Each structure stands twice: as C-alpha cells, then as structure tokens.
Amino acid sequence: MSTRPDGSTPRVEMLDRFSLRSRIGILAALVAAMAVVLVSLAAFLTVRSNILATLDSNLFQRAVAAAQSELADPLQLSTIPPEVMGAGDIRIALLAANGSAQSAEGQLSAPPIEGPELDVARGLAASSVRTASIDRDPYRVVAVQAGPGRALVMGQRLDPTQQVLTRLAFALPLVGLVGVAVAGVAGIAVARAGLRPVQRLTSATERVAATGDLRPIPVDGADELARLTISFNEMLGTLAASQEQQRRLVADAGHELRTPLTSMRTNLELLAAADRPGAPTLPDSDRAEILTDVHAQVEELSTLVGDLVELARDDAPLTVHEPVELTDVVERALERVKRRAGDVRFDATLVPWTLMGDATALERAVLNLLDNAVKWSPAGGTVTVRMRPLDGWSVLLEVADEGPGIAEQDLPRVFDRFYRADRARTMPGSGLGLAIVRQVAVRHLGAVWAGRAAGGGALLALRLPGRSPGRVPPGGQ
C-alpha cells in the first residue's frame, strides 16, 4: 500500500462500503484464514517429515537386516521369488564397487543406482538415503554396506505415502475453510452482540437529533461500552438540565420584562394621547411624573437586560484565569457602592487573600451583595463586611445588614433567578443580582448561602478558594 506525500496511509475505500459489524466479521475470517494457512502448512510439513522419517527408519532396518542375512549372497538373492518383492513394492540389488549390480531374479529392474550408492559400495560412506524415480514412479532408496566392496541397495515405492500426503493436503484446506467460515460467522455474531450498545447510542443520537427527546438509554453490564452509555446518559442529563434552565430563563425573563414594558407603553400612550389635537392638556407636574416613571423603567430594563446577559453565561467556562487579590476587589466594590449608598455606613474588616479567577466577575458578585445589603438597610444603618479564612485554602466573605432579615421559608431560595420574597416585590431590582453571585461562586469553585445576622438582619456569605499571600499551595515547593 502506497503512502501519501505527507506520510499518511490512504484508507481502503472498499472497506468503507461495509458496516462495522461486517468489517469485524471479515477481519475475524482473515485472521482465521491466516491461522489456518500457517497451522495447515506446519501440520503438513510435520506429518510429511514424520512419515518420511518413519519410512526411512523402517527401510534402513530392513536393509541392514537383509545385508546381514543370506540375501547378501548373490546366489541367494537371485532365488527370491518376484512375488515376494512385488508384494512389498521392494527392489533389492547388490552393488559392487566397480558399479555392477545384481538384483533378484524376475525383477524388471534394479533399484535406482547412482553416485550415493556407489560411495557406500566403495566404503566412502556408511549409508545413504534419497528419493529417486523409476519410470516416473517415486522410490525411496537406501544403501548400506554388505561386506567389503559391496553395498545392499533397497528401494521402496512412495506411491502409498504420497497418496496419504495428497489426501492430507486436500483435507487440511477443507477443514480450514470450514474454520474460516465458522470464524466469520462467529465474528459477526460477536460483533452484533458487542455493538448492540453502540447501536442503541446511534439510535438515541438520531432520536435526539430528530425529536429532541433526551430520555436516557438503558444500561446493561459494566464493561467499556456500558461506561460509554453511562457517560452518554450523563451528557443527555446535562443537556436536558441546560435546556430546562434556558426555558426557565426565557419564561422568567419574559415575565419580568412584561411589567416594565407594559408600564412604559401605558405612559407613552398617555403622553402621545395628550399631544393629539383637541385632547385635554396634561399638567406639567403629571407630564414630569410620567417622564420620571419612564426614565426609571428604562433604567430597570437596562439593568434587567444586563443581568440576563450575565446569567446567559451560566454554562460558559471561566475564560479569564489570572491571580486576583480579593481584598482589592472588595475595596473597589466598596468604593463604588458608597457613592450611591446615601447615609448607610460600612464597617469592613478585610484580610489579604489571593485566588485564580476573573476579577471583573468577582467584583460584580461582591457589588451585588453590597447593593442588596444597602437596599435593605434602614436610614443610618450599618453594613458589616467581614473576610476571614476558613482554613488554609478557602476564605469566607460575609455581608450583613440591619434590615428586617430574610424569612425562614425564603432562605433556601434567595439565590434563585427572579425570586423575590413577598416584602421585596415593591422594591426596585431585577431579582437576578443574587443569582449572579451564586453563578460567579460556582464558576470559581466556591459556594454561597444566606442566614440571619446577629442583629436580626440578613447575612449573605460567599466562600471562595485561594490562599494567603506567601502560603505555599498544596503540592507546591
């Protein structure tokens, strides 16, 4: 197979026409065929070698026995009946050193005699063995010494042996073909059983693409394909949760946007109606109040849209990953909130802390906590901000106000999107600020929770990982 200029090997396009199940069956058949060829060849060569070795051993024993018997006498050799020799397909001759040979009376010809047999008769070799032919009939010929200057040459036809080897040569491939067929069928059966989970995954993928149905797939066994199915089900669950979050976000956003949009449309329709010819004149105070209301609603919509855009990144990975001084982040958020906090005071206790993360997102989360505390604080109240290490690798940021606090039934839900307690429905806000705080915490491998402060107000806590400056992180040098 040739290679491309870039060194890669081109694919065999013929295999692309077959399914994976068929490819596995073909591969099993090819492997079985290779094994059959090797085993058959080894078996044939081994059997052939053993048969010839046995034949040679028997022929040598008979030749030695004949050389030591009366057959070594030419007179006795000539008296052997031809039927005795023909019954065993044996040819015997006494070979002299001068090359003259004498065989049994009545034999059509003596065994094949050539150089190896003459070497034995002349004493140059103790014995010889070879394969020769007489009138195209194969013979196995051995020669042993039969006294000084003589050798007894004995030949036996190989036709029966070759017939056995021929039958074996035909039988081995036939048995091999049956084995190849069985291996191919078994490969297809194994592939069908092994690829059944893959087929279920394929069907599930096609179902999801066609219908959007994210139901999990049944899992059987505990092998690699079962783990693949479990991972696929987890992916489907994550996708279903993401879709559900998107649906809730769109539904909640539509609900929250409807109120300010309806109010804006009503106010704008009032202003437009007052400007029509013949319509009653709208007092300047009422016009100013409507415009102020419209301006507030525009700001509310801007805040809501900004919060929605931030929450839309809920599944986005942490794109900014750099060292952040959390103390600096909290101080910047405090400076920003103080400019709009009125007469609310702040009591901050901060400690040095460094973490890897997104400084902008962290400042937004801290600012939302402070804004929430300012919103609920009474005039002249104090917002308490405390940073304290929980252990060597995590810090707790607590923000407490002196407001009415959070009801027990509302504590588990204050960080949900668009959730507002009954007493908060008349106050400004989108209901997304604390949800953004939880999102930022999760993206930084942290957590948030709500409780009651010592003075009765709300206590919101943000836990973040990191370390104190100068402390070596786990596994560091």
N, C-alpha and C positions, 0 to 999 in steps of 0.2 A: 504494500500500500504506500503510495507516494505521500509526501508531506507538502504542505503549503509553504510559500516563501517565509511566512512568519514562524515556521517550525511546528505549527499545529497539524493534527492529523484530520483529514476530511472525514465526515461521517459517512457511513454506508447508507445511502438513500434507500436501498431495498428494504432494510430493516425498519425504516420509518413507516412502511406500509402495514406493519403488523402491530397488533396490540401488545401491551406489556406482558399479558398472560401468554400470548403466542411466542414472544421472544424468550420467555423463561422456558417454555416447552422446547423450543428449538435449541436453546443453549444446553438444556439437560440432555437432549438427544445427541448433540455434537460431543458433549463431554463423554457420554456413554459410548458413542462410536469410537472416539479416540481410545478410551479404556479397553473396548472390545478388540480393537486392532492390535494394541500393544499386548494384551493378555493372550489373544489368539496366536500372534506371532511368537511370543515367548513359549506358549504351550506347545505349538507345533515344533519349534526348534528343540525344545527339551525332549519331547516324545521321540522325535526323529533321532536325536543324539543317543537317547537311551536304547532305542530299538537297534540301532546300528552297533552300539557298544555290546549289547547282549548277543547280537548275531556274530560279531567278531569274536567274542569270548567263546561262544559255542563252537564256532568254526575252528578257532585255534586249538581248543581242547580235542576236537575230532581229528584235526591234522596231526597233532602231537601223538595222539593215541595210534593213529594209522602209521605214523613214522616209526613207532616203537613196536609195531606188530609185524605180522608176516607180510603185510601189504608193502613193506619197504623192499621186498624181494620182487624183482621184475617178473619172475616166473609166476609167483603167486598173484601179482596184480593183474596179469593177463587172463587169469582164470576166473575173475569175478564176473558173475552174470550181469549183463547190461541192465536187467530189470531192477537189480539192487541199486544201482546208481541212479537210474531214472526215477525210481520211487521217491528218492530224496532230493531230486534236482541237483545231484552232486556230480562233479567232474574231478577226477584224480589223475595225476600224472607224476612220474618220477623224472626229474630233470637232472641231467648230468652237467658237469662243469663245462663240457665242450658245447653245450647247447642242445644236445639230443634229448628228446623226451619220449617216454613210453607210457601209454595210457591203457586203461582197461580194455579188454577185447570187446569189440562191438560198439564202443562209443564212437559217435560220429566225429568227434574231435576232442582234443585235449583241452584243458583249461587254458585261458589266455596266459601266454608266457612272454614276458618282456624283460627289461633290464632289472627291475627289483627282484624277480625270481632268480635270475642268473647270479645276482650278487649273493643270494642266500646259498645257491649251489656251490659257488666258488669260495664260500666262507667269509665273504666280505660283510655280511650282515647275518644276524642270528635268525631274523624272521622279517617278513614283510606283509603288508595288507594294503589292498587298494580296490577300487571299483573299476571294472573293465566291462567290455561288451563282446558278445559273440553273435554274429548275425543280428545285431541291434537288440539283442537280449542282454539286459544288465546282469552282471555277476559280481559277487564279492569274492575276491581272490586272496588267499593267504598262502604263504610259503614258509616251511620250517625245514631245518636241516634233518636229513635222513641218513646220516653217515658221511664219511669223508668223500668230498667231491660230489655229493648228491643232495637234492632237495626234494621234498614232497610238496607238490603244489595241489591245493584243493580249492575248487570254486563252487559256489552255490548261487543259484539264481535269486535275484532280488525282486522278481515279479510279485510274490505274495506280500513282501514287505512294502513295496511301492503301492500296492493296492490298498493296504491299510493306511499308509500315509496319505494317499489320494482321498480316501473316504474321510479321513480326519481333516484334510484341507478343505473339503466341502462342508463338513459338519460344523466346524468352528465358525465360519462366517454366517451360516444359517442360524445357529444359536445366538451369535452376536447380533444379527438383525432383529431377532425376537427381543433380545435385551434392549436394543436401541429403541424399538417401538414401545416396549414397556416403560423405559425411562422417559420417553417423550410424553406418553400418556400420564405417567406419574408426575412429571414436571408440570404439566398443565393442571392436573388436579391439585397439586400443592400450591401452584400459583393462584388458582381460583380461590382456595381456602385462605391463603395468606393475604391475598389482595382484597378480600371482602371488606375489611375496614377501610381500605383506600377507596373502594367503590362507594361505600357509604359517605366518606368525606367528599368524594366527587359529586354524588347526588345532593348532598347538603349544600355544597358550594353552588351548584346550579340552581337549587331551590332558593337559596338566599338571593342570588342574582336575579332570579325571575320574579319572586314574590316578596322578598324582604322578610321572610319568615325566619326568625332567629332561634328556633327551638333547638335544644341540644341533641346530640346524637347518642344513642345507647352505646355503652362501652362494655366490651367483653374481654376478659383476660387481663393480663398485667404485663404484656410484652411491649416492645418498642412501638408497635402500631397502636396499642391501647393508650400508651402515654401520648402519642401524637393525637389521638382522638380527644383525650382529656384536654390537651393544650388547645385544640381547635374549639372545644366546648367553652373553655375559659375565654378564648377570643370572642366567641359568639356572645358570651355573657357580658364581656366588657363593651362590645358593640351595642348590645341591647341597652345596657345602662347608659351609654353615651347618647343613644337615640332618645331614651326616656328623658334624660337631662335636657337635651335640646328641645323636646316637645314641651317640657315644663317651663323652660326658659322662654320659649316663644309665647306660650299661653299666659304666663305670668307677666311677661313684658307687654303683651297686648292689653292685658287687664290694667296694668299700671299706666300705660300710655293713654288709655281711653279717657281717663278722668281729666287730666290737664288739657288734652286736645279738645274734649267736649266743652270745657270751660272757656278755652281760648276761642273756639268757634262761636260760642254764645256771646262773648264780649265783643268780638269783631263784628258779628252780625248786628249787635246793638249800635256800635259806632257807625257801621255802614247805613243802618236804618235812620239814624239821626241826621246823616248828611243828605238824605234824599229830599228833593223839593217838596215842600208842604208838610214835612214831618215836624213834630214838636221839637223845639230846641232843647238840647241836652245841657243841663247846667255844667259849668266849668268844673265844679267840685266832683260831680259824677263822672265826667269825662276823665279827669285826672285819676280818680279811683279805679276806673276801668283800665286805663293805661298802666297804672301801677300793678294791677292784678295781672294784666297780660305780660308785663315785664317779669313778674315773679314766676308766672307759668313757663315762660321761655327759659328762665334760669333753671327751673325744676326739670324741664325737658332736657336741657343740655346736660345737667348732672346725671339724669337717668340714662341718657344715651351713652355718656362716658362710662358709667358704671356697667352698663350692658356690654360695651366693647371690652372692658376689662374682664368681665366674667366669661365672655366668649373665648377667652384664652385658657379656660379651665383645664383643658386637656393638653395644652401646649407644654412642651418641656421647658426646663429652666434654661433659657438661651444665654443669659448673662451669668457667668460664673467667675467671680473675682473676689479677692479679700475685701470684706466690708467691716468697718468699725461701727458696731451697733450703737455705741454711745454717740457718735457724730450724727447718725441717722435720727436718733431720738431728739437730740438737741435741735436739729434743723426742723423737725416736725413741731417741736415746742415753739420755736420762733414763729413759725407760720400760723399756728393756732392762736397764739397770744394776740396777734394783730386783729383777730375777729372775735375774741372771747369776751369783750366788754369788761365787766368788773369781776369776772371769775379769776381766782388766783390759782397758781400752780405750785405744788410742793414736790420737787423732783429729787430723787436720790439715784444716781447712776453709778455704774461700775464699768471699768474697761472690759470690752468683750469683742472678739473678732470671729467672723464666720465667713464661709464662702457662699456667695449668693448675688442677688440683684438688689443694689442699693435703692434704686427708684421704687421697685415694688415694695421693699421693706418700709421705706418712708411713707408710701401710700397707706400701708396697713397701720402703722403707728399713728398717722394723722387721722385715720378713720376712728381709731379707738379714742383719741383725744377729742375729736369733734363730737362723738357720741356722748362722752362724759360732759363736755361743755353744754350740750343740748339739754341734758337732764339736770344740770346743776342749778340750784337757785341763785338769785342775785346775791353777789358777795360770797358765794360758796367757794370751796377749795377742791381742786382736782389733785389727787395724790398719784404720783408716778414713782414706781419702785422697780429697780433692777437688782436681782440677786441671783447668784449662781446656785443651781440646784445640786450640782456635783461638778466634777472637773470638766465635763464635756457638754453641759447644757445650762442655759440661763432662763430665768423667768422674768418677764416684763408684766407688771401689774398696773392697771389704771383703775382707780376708784373715784367715785363722785359722791356728793352728798344729797343726791336726789331721792326720789321715792323708792328706788330699788326695783328689782325685777321679781315678778310674782313666781312662785314655785313652779306653776304649770308652764311658764314661759321660758324657764332657764334652759331646757334642752333644745329650744327652737330659735333662740335669738340669733344664731349664726346662719339660719336658713335663708334662702333667697326670698325676697319680698315679704318676709314675715314681719308683722307688726303686732305688738300687744294692743289690747283694747285702748289703753290710755295713750298710745303713740299714734293712733290713726289721725288725730287732729294736728299733729306736729309735722313740720317740714321734714323732707327726706325721701329717698327712693326705696328704702328697705333693702338696699344692696350693700351698704357700707360694711357691715359686719360679715356678710358673706364673702366680700373681697378679702377681709382679714383672714378668714379661715382658708381661702384659696391660697393666699401667699404663704401661710404657715405650712400647709400641706406640701406646696412646691419646694419649700426649704426643709422638708423632713421634720417639721415641728407640729404643734398642736395648739388649740385654743379651747377655752371653756369659760363659763360665766358662773358667778356666785354672788353673795351678798357681802358688802364691805362691813368693817367693824362699826362704822357709824350708821349703818342702815341703808346706804346707797348701793349702787351696782358696782361689782368688781369683775372686770374683764381681764383675763390672763392670757399671755402669749408666751409659749415655750419654744425656744429655738436652740439648735445645736451650735457648737463652736468651741472656743477655748479662750482663756485669759491670755493676754499678751505675755510672751515669754514661756508659756507652758508647752511642753512637747506633746503633740497629739499621739494617740495610741499607735504603736508600731514605728514611731519616728526614732531618730538618733539623737 
